[in-house]
């Protein structure tokens, strides 16, 4: 666990899923994803990830909505807030109109 300043980093699918396997307390990584984003400290150590994909609920899967299907953190403060904000900015940039959690 760390309180070091964080910055956003790109994360490949495999790395994000491995991080979730290591740090999420009770859920496995989701099956699919559209993109993943990470939060790293000053030394470049990955501290948290968010995986974004199609909504799990069928009635939300309208083509304009994405869902943050998993986040995982080593306990670093404010990491999830940083990732949720980044996920929404990225979803908007890709043309999506809604992001659910």
N, C-alpha and C positions, 0 to 999 in steps of 0.2 A: 504494500500500500504506500502511496506517495502523495504529496501535496505539491509536487513540482508543476510549473506552468506547462500546459499541454498545447499541442498544435495538431492539426488534421493531417493525416497521411493516407495515401491510397493503399488499399488492402486487397489482395487477390482472394478469390473464393476459397481456395484450399487453406490459406493462412487464416482467414476469418473463421472457417469451420473448426480448424485446429484450436484456435484461441477459445472458441465457445466450448469445445470438448474439455479443455483444461480448466476454464474459469467459471462456467455457468454451473450453478449449484444443483439443478435438477432436470434441465431439459437438454436434449441433444441438439445439434445444429439443424436448421430447417433443410428440407430437401432441395429447394431451388432458391434462386435469388436473381434480382435485376442488377444490384450493385451492393458493395460493402464499403464502409469507410472506417478508418481507425483514428484513435487518439494516441499520440506518442509524447513522451517527455523530452526534455532538452537533449538527452543522450541518444534519442531515437528508439528507446525501448517502448514497444507497443503496450499500452495500458488498458485499452478498451476497444471494442469493435461494435458496430451496428450493421446488421444484415437487413436489406430491404428487398422485398419481393412482391409478388402478386398477393392480394388479400386472401386470407384463408377462407373467410365466409363468402359463399357464392354470390350472395346478393350485393356484396360490395365490389365484386370483380367486374367493373363496368368499363374497363379500359382507360379510365381517367384517374383511377385511384391506386395507390401503392400502400403497402403496410410494412412497418418496421416489425419484421417477424422474429428478430432476436437481438438482444444486446447482451454483452458480457463485459465485465470489468474486474480488475484486480483490487478494486476498492478505492481507486484514486478519486478524490473529490472532484465533483462537477464534470466528470468524464461523460456521463450519459447525457447531460444537458447539452454539452458541446456537440455530441453526436446526433442527437435529435434535431438540433437546429441545422446542422450540416446536411442531414438527410432530407429535410424539407427544402432547403435551398437547391439541392441536387435534383430532387423530384420535380420542382418547378422548372428548373433549367431544361429538363428532359421533356417538358410539356404536360406533365401530370397536374391535375387540379386539386388533388386531395391526398393527404398522407394520414393514415390511421395507425394507432399503436395497439 
